[in-house]
């Protein structure tokens, strides 16, 4: 099931009408037309929902690309640790053993 709403053909035409009206108004045309004002006001919420959905799809796509990129660049968890063993003669357990994370090591 898609998490996005599927717009009907009629709703898509309404969204396109509002988009066209807004572009006309941006260019300075038909700003005082009462019919266009009413059409715009009635379908504005549908236009906002459509534009929001388009924007969120783009954000989701960008997020998925970033996650994929980060997963490819991330070294394995074991590669981040450094193991060292200090031998001090014969001991029953083989000497001291240390584990440190690369982010904590002195450089």
Backbone as ProteinMPNN parsed JSONL, in Angstrom:
{"seq_chain_A": "XXXXXXXXXXXXXXXXXXXXXXXXXXXXXXXXXXXXXXXXXXXXXXXXXXXXXXXXXXXXXXXXXXXXXXXXXXXXXXXXXXXXXXXXXXXXXXXXXXXXXXXXXXX", "coords_chain_A": {"N_chain_A": [[0.843, -1.181, 0.0], [0.596, 2.169, -0.88], [2.038, 5.036, 0.602], [1.299, 7.437, -0.236], [-1.228, 9.639, -1.398], [-3.468, 8.927, -4.018], [-4.314, 10.903, -6.629], [-7.32, 11.728, -8.329], [-8.325, 11.965, -11.823], [-9.897, 14.244, -12.215], [-9.302, 15.728, -9.923], [-6.604, 16.189, -10.435], [-6.797, 17.835, -12.663], [-8.001, 20.041, -11.466], [-5.934, 20.854, -9.775], [-4.026, 21.56, -11.705], [-5.409, 23.702, -12.85], [-5.439, 25.576, -10.744], [-2.691, 25.948, -10.511], [-2.133, 27.123, -13.002], [-3.651, 29.49, -12.758], [-2.273, 30.712, -10.64], [0.215, 31.136, -11.854], [-0.526, 32.903, -13.879], [-1.321, 35.074, -12.286], [1.136, 35.64, -11.088], [2.496, 36.694, -13.236], [1.184, 39.039, -13.502], [-1.307, 39.161, -14.688], [-4.872, 39.14, -14.964], [-5.508, 39.594, -12.252], [-7.631, 40.722, -10.855], [-9.863, 39.293, -11.513], [-12.881, 37.917, -10.698], [-14.018, 35.376, -10.987], [-11.793, 33.684, -11.427], [-10.583, 34.097, -8.963], [-12.415, 32.88, -7.197], [-12.382, 30.226, -8.117], [-9.712, 29.62, -7.566], [-9.686, 29.958, -4.736], [-11.473, 27.942, -3.935], [-10.226, 25.545, -4.714], [-7.732, 25.647, -3.655], [-6.759, 24.289, -1.333], [-6.586, 21.649, -2.224], [-4.608, 21.954, -4.151], [-2.45, 22.646, -2.485], [-2.167, 20.25, -1.03], [-1.415, 18.527, -3.095], [1.025, 19.721, -3.998], [2.51, 19.504, -1.649], [2.69, 16.739, -1.405], [4.195, 16.12, -3.698], [6.58, 17.417, -3.046], [7.306, 16.017, -0.704], [7.704, 13.451, -1.732], [9.979, 13.941, -3.223], [11.74, 14.63, -1.162], [11.787, 12.175, 0.232], [12.974, 10.566, -1.732], [15.514, 11.778, -1.938], [16.41, 11.313, 0.658], [16.531, 8.514, 0.706], [18.56, 8.142, -1.192], [20.72, 9.335, 0.169], [20.939, 7.648, 2.438], [21.567, 5.252, 1.174], [24.031, 5.955, 0.053], [25.523, 6.511, 2.391], [25.481, 3.995, 3.62], [27.016, 2.573, 1.82], [29.476, 3.806, 2.142], [30.138, 3.367, 4.792], [32.374, 1.855, 7.003], [32.866, -1.527, 8.156], [31.767, -2.494, 11.447], [33.679, -3.839, 12.927], [36.084, -3.06, 11.804], [36.548, -0.611, 12.951], [37.728, -0.969, 15.388], [40.729, -1.438, 17.273], [42.934, -3.923, 18.021], [45.24, -4.899, 20.461], [48.087, -6.487, 21.9], [50.054, -6.951, 24.671], [53.007, -8.439, 25.358], [54.43, -9.775, 28.185], [56.548, -11.575, 29.16], [56.176, -14.974, 30.416], [52.891, -15.733, 31.099], [49.938, -17.018, 32.681], [47.624, -16.566, 31.14], [48.534, -15.559, 28.752], [49.249, -12.87, 28.541], [48.63, -9.275, 28.559], [45.74, -7.914, 27.022], [44.356, -5.56, 24.79], [41.673, -3.455, 23.723], [40.671, -0.893, 21.625], [38.833, 1.869, 20.348], [38.95, 3.372, 17.122], [38.304, 6.088, 17.075], [39.058, 6.981, 19.565], [41.722, 6.65, 19.816], [45.058, 7.943, 20.216], [46.485, 10.299, 18.089]], "CA_chain_A": [[0.0, 0.0, 0.0], [1.384, 3.386, -1.003], [1.777, 6.003, 1.658], [0.883, 8.668, -0.881], [-2.593, 9.676, -1.896], [-3.589, 8.908, -5.472], [-5.267, 11.921, -7.054], [-8.13, 11.353, -9.488], [-8.098, 12.81, -12.995], [-10.572, 15.53, -11.983], [-8.499, 16.464, -8.936], [-5.383, 16.626, -11.104], [-7.152, 18.989, -13.491], [-8.208, 21.167, -10.548], [-4.603, 21.296, -9.354], [-3.43, 22.257, -12.847], [-6.105, 24.983, -13.003], [-4.927, 26.488, -9.71], [-1.303, 26.266, -10.883], [-2.206, 28.069, -14.111], [-4.119, 30.765, -12.209], [-1.177, 31.306, -9.869], [1.232, 31.62, -12.799], [-1.064, 34.115, -14.496], [-1.235, 36.151, -11.297], [2.549, 36.0, -10.911], [2.912, 37.526, -14.366], [0.438, 40.289, -13.424], [-2.522, 39.098, -15.49], [-6.164, 38.702, -14.407], [-5.477, 39.598, -10.782], [-8.909, 41.166, -10.273], [-10.935, 38.468, -12.058], [-13.591, 37.303, -9.576], [-14.216, 33.943, -11.243], [-10.52, 33.017, -11.145], [-10.371, 34.17, -7.51], [-13.255, 31.865, -6.553], [-11.819, 28.91, -8.473], [-8.474, 29.479, -6.787], [-9.997, 29.797, -3.316], [-12.141, 26.652, -3.714], [-9.348, 24.402, -4.979], [-6.398, 25.924, -3.123], [-6.341, 23.229, -0.399], [-6.204, 20.498, -3.039], [-3.316, 22.312, -4.743], [-1.449, 22.55, -1.414], [-1.957, 18.822, -0.755], [-0.662, 17.965, -4.223], [2.388, 20.245, -3.963], [3.158, 18.911, -0.48], [2.994, 15.346, -1.733], [5.314, 16.122, -4.654], [7.78, 17.795, -2.295], [7.68, 14.938, 0.212], [8.269, 12.364, -2.543], [11.346, 14.336, -3.547], [12.516, 14.506, 0.079], [11.973, 10.739, 0.474], [13.948, 10.079, -2.715], [16.826, 12.277, -1.534], [16.776, 10.61, 1.886], [16.929, 7.149, 0.328], [19.876, 8.238, -1.84], [21.726, 9.592, 1.214], [21.103, 6.433, 3.239], [22.294, 4.288, 0.332], [25.419, 6.444, -0.041], [26.172, 6.331, 3.691], [25.668, 2.56, 3.838], [28.13, 2.132, 0.974], [30.721, 4.39, 2.647], [30.384, 3.001, 6.178], [33.183, 0.648, 7.199], [32.228, -2.462, 9.076], [31.965, -2.132, 12.855], [34.905, -4.454, 13.432], [37.22, -2.288, 11.303], [36.742, 0.574, 13.778], [38.409, -1.312, 16.63], [42.128, -1.839, 17.169], [43.296, -4.902, 19.043], [46.684, -4.961, 20.719], [48.445, -7.421, 22.964], [51.384, -6.677, 25.208], [53.606, -9.661, 25.897], [55.372, -9.533, 29.282], [57.015, -12.867, 29.666], [55.212, -16.07, 30.517], [51.757, -15.558, 32.004], [48.996, -18.112, 32.457], [46.624, -16.238, 30.132], [49.169, -15.088, 27.53], [49.591, -11.444, 28.576], [47.56, -8.269, 28.562], [45.12, -7.689, 25.72], [43.614, -4.301, 24.816], [40.823, -3.116, 22.584], [40.334, 0.539, 21.591], [38.125, 2.326, 19.147], [39.795, 4.302, 16.348], [37.977, 7.473, 17.397], [39.628, 7.308, 20.856], [43.178, 6.5, 19.729], [45.905, 9.12, 20.074], [46.953, 10.392, 16.698]], "C_chain_A": [[0.889, 1.244, 0.0], [1.034, 4.348, 0.127], [1.351, 7.349, 1.095], [-0.536, 8.535, -1.418], [-2.566, 9.66, -3.422], [-4.682, 9.896, -5.858], [-6.022, 11.429, -8.289], [-7.811, 12.299, -10.647], [-8.716, 14.192, -12.8], [-9.782, 16.368, -10.983], [-7.211, 16.98, -9.567], [-5.649, 17.828, -11.997], [-7.397, 20.231, -12.627], [-6.869, 21.747, -10.093], [-3.926, 22.064, -10.486], [-4.085, 23.622, -13.069], [-5.587, 26.0, -11.985], [-3.494, 26.89, -10.035], [-1.271, 27.296, -12.011], [-2.642, 29.448, -13.624], [-2.997, 31.457, -11.448], [-0.082, 31.85, -10.785], [0.755, 32.877, -13.536], [-0.962, 35.296, -13.546], [0.198, 36.585, -11.067], [3.046, 36.899, -12.044], [2.116, 38.832, -14.438], [-0.862, 40.297, -14.202], [-3.72, 38.619, -14.658], [-6.209, 38.692, -12.873], [-6.827, 39.951, -10.163], [-10.099, 40.361, -10.795], [-11.588, 37.675, -10.92], [-13.788, 35.803, -9.761], [-12.927, 33.17, -10.941], [-10.219, 33.014, -9.649], [-11.177, 33.085, -6.8], [-12.756, 30.452, -6.86], [-10.582, 28.643, -7.635], [-8.789, 29.194, -5.32], [-10.643, 28.437, -3.01], [-11.19, 25.469, -3.829], [-7.95, 24.575, -4.403], [-5.904, 24.814, -2.195], [-5.912, 21.972, -1.143], [-4.834, 20.728, -3.685], [-2.194, 22.189, -3.706], [-1.145, 21.084, -1.103], [-1.123, 18.179, -1.855], [0.795, 18.414, -4.188], [3.176, 19.672, -2.782], [3.567, 17.478, -0.77], [4.167, 15.248, -2.707], [6.62, 16.438, -3.931], [8.24, 16.666, -1.382], [8.226, 13.723, -0.539], [9.717, 12.673, -2.897], [12.245, 14.222, -2.325], [12.79, 13.028, 0.395], [13.003, 10.143, -0.479], [15.365, 10.512, -2.325], [17.316, 11.564, -0.276], [17.245, 9.192, 1.579], [18.297, 7.145, -0.349], [20.972, 8.459, -0.804], [21.993, 8.343, 2.049], [21.897, 5.397, 2.449], [23.772, 4.673, 0.224], [26.171, 6.201, 1.273], [26.418, 4.858, 3.986], [26.85, 2.044, 3.034], [29.465, 2.629, 1.517], [31.096, 3.897, 4.038], [31.268, 1.757, 6.251], [32.474, -0.291, 8.172], [32.59, -2.097, 10.51], [33.268, -2.696, 13.402], [36.133, -3.674, 12.98], [37.501, -1.051, 12.152], [37.514, 0.29, 15.064], [39.832, -1.783, 16.353], [42.429, -2.776, 18.344], [44.806, -4.862, 19.227], [46.925, -5.891, 21.904], [49.874, -7.117, 23.382], [51.904, -7.955, 25.852], [54.618, -9.267, 26.964], [55.762, -10.874, 29.865], [55.91, -13.901, 29.679], [54.138, -15.728, 31.534], [50.758, -16.66, 31.706], [47.989, -17.837, 31.329], [47.239, -15.652, 28.863], [49.464, -13.609, 27.497], [48.363, -10.551, 28.485], [47.042, -8.051, 27.137], [44.265, -6.432, 25.807], [42.772, -4.157, 23.553], [40.484, -1.631, 22.701], [39.611, 0.837, 20.298], [38.985, 3.352, 18.444], [39.519, 5.753, 16.694], [38.608, 7.929, 18.702], [41.158, 7.274, 20.818], [43.876, 7.838, 19.626], [46.465, 9.144, 18.656], [48.332, 10.96, 16.629]], "O_chain_A": [[1.823, 1.348, 0.795], [-0.12, 4.451, 0.544], [1.075, 8.287, 1.843], [-0.971, 7.461, -1.831], [-1.725, 10.315, -4.038], [-5.837, 9.742, -5.461], [-5.446, 10.8, -9.176], [-7.118, 13.301, -10.474], [-8.119, 15.198, -13.18], [-9.611, 17.573, -11.171], [-6.774, 18.09, -9.264], [-4.824, 18.738, -12.082], [-7.039, 21.342, -13.018], [-6.692, 22.964, -10.032], [-3.318, 23.108, -10.249], [-3.41, 24.585, -13.43], [-5.327, 27.153, -12.331], [-3.12, 28.049, -9.854], [-0.473, 28.233, -11.978], [-2.071, 30.46, -14.03], [-2.796, 32.662, -11.6], [0.484, 32.909, -10.516], [1.535, 33.796, -13.785], [-0.564, 36.389, -13.946], [0.459, 37.772, -10.869], [3.906, 37.755, -11.838], [2.344, 39.644, -15.334], [-1.469, 41.357, -14.361], [-3.573, 37.789, -13.76], [-6.887, 37.854, -12.279], [-7.128, 39.515, -9.052], [-11.243, 40.73, -10.532], [-10.934, 36.866, -10.262], [-13.729, 35.044, -8.794], [-12.962, 32.131, -10.281], [-9.667, 32.047, -9.126], [-10.663, 32.437, -5.888], [-12.711, 29.594, -5.979], [-10.429, 27.564, -7.063], [-8.212, 28.281, -4.73], [-10.392, 27.851, -1.957], [-11.341, 24.486, -3.103], [-7.075, 23.741, -4.638], [-4.735, 24.435, -2.269], [-4.967, 21.301, -0.727], [-4.009, 19.817, -3.757], [-1.114, 21.686, -4.016], [0.018, 20.719, -0.931], [-0.229, 17.38, -1.578], [1.701, 17.594, -4.33], [4.368, 19.391, -2.904], [4.669, 17.056, -0.416], [5.034, 14.388, -2.554], [7.643, 15.799, -4.176], [9.436, 16.386, -1.296], [9.118, 13.038, -0.037], [10.575, 11.79, -2.876], [13.384, 13.77, -2.433], [13.904, 12.674, 0.782], [13.814, 9.308, -0.077], [16.3, 9.713, -2.374], [18.499, 11.247, -0.16], [18.243, 8.729, 2.133], [19.106, 6.248, -0.11], [22.035, 7.844, -0.885], [23.146, 8.02, 2.335], [22.789, 4.744, 2.989], [24.652, 3.815, 0.296], [27.313, 5.743, 1.267], [27.457, 4.506, 4.546], [27.599, 1.184, 3.499], [30.481, 1.949, 1.37], [32.259, 3.998, 4.431], [30.959, 0.732, 5.643], [31.587, 0.124, 8.917], [33.613, -1.457, 10.751], [33.893, -2.076, 14.262], [37.128, -3.629, 13.702], [38.597, -0.497, 12.075], [37.914, 1.225, 15.759], [40.106, -2.433, 15.345], [42.198, -2.438, 19.505], [45.557, -4.798, 18.253], [46.077, -6.049, 22.782], [50.779, -7.038, 22.552], [51.297, -8.482, 26.784], [55.554, -8.517, 26.69], [55.33, -11.238, 30.959], [54.863, -13.738, 29.053], [54.439, -15.463, 32.698], [50.731, -17.184, 30.593], [47.554, -18.763, 30.644], [46.491, -15.277, 27.96], [49.913, -13.123, 26.458], [47.23, -11.014, 28.355], [47.814, -8.01, 26.179], [43.531, -6.247, 26.778], [43.112, -4.662, 22.483], [40.059, -1.17, 23.76], [39.767, 0.141, 19.295], [39.682, 4.128, 19.099], [40.428, 6.58, 16.612], [38.698, 9.132, 18.948], [41.81, 7.822, 21.707], [43.35, 8.769, 19.017], [46.866, 8.115, 18.112], [48.884, 11.11, 15.539]]}, "name": "protein", "num_of_chains": 1, "seq": "XXXXXXXXXXXXXXXXXXXXXXXXXXXXXXXXXXXXXXXXXXXXXXXXXXXXXXXXXXXXXXXXXXXXXXXXXXXXXXXXXXXXXXXXXXXXXXXXXXXXXXXXXXX"}
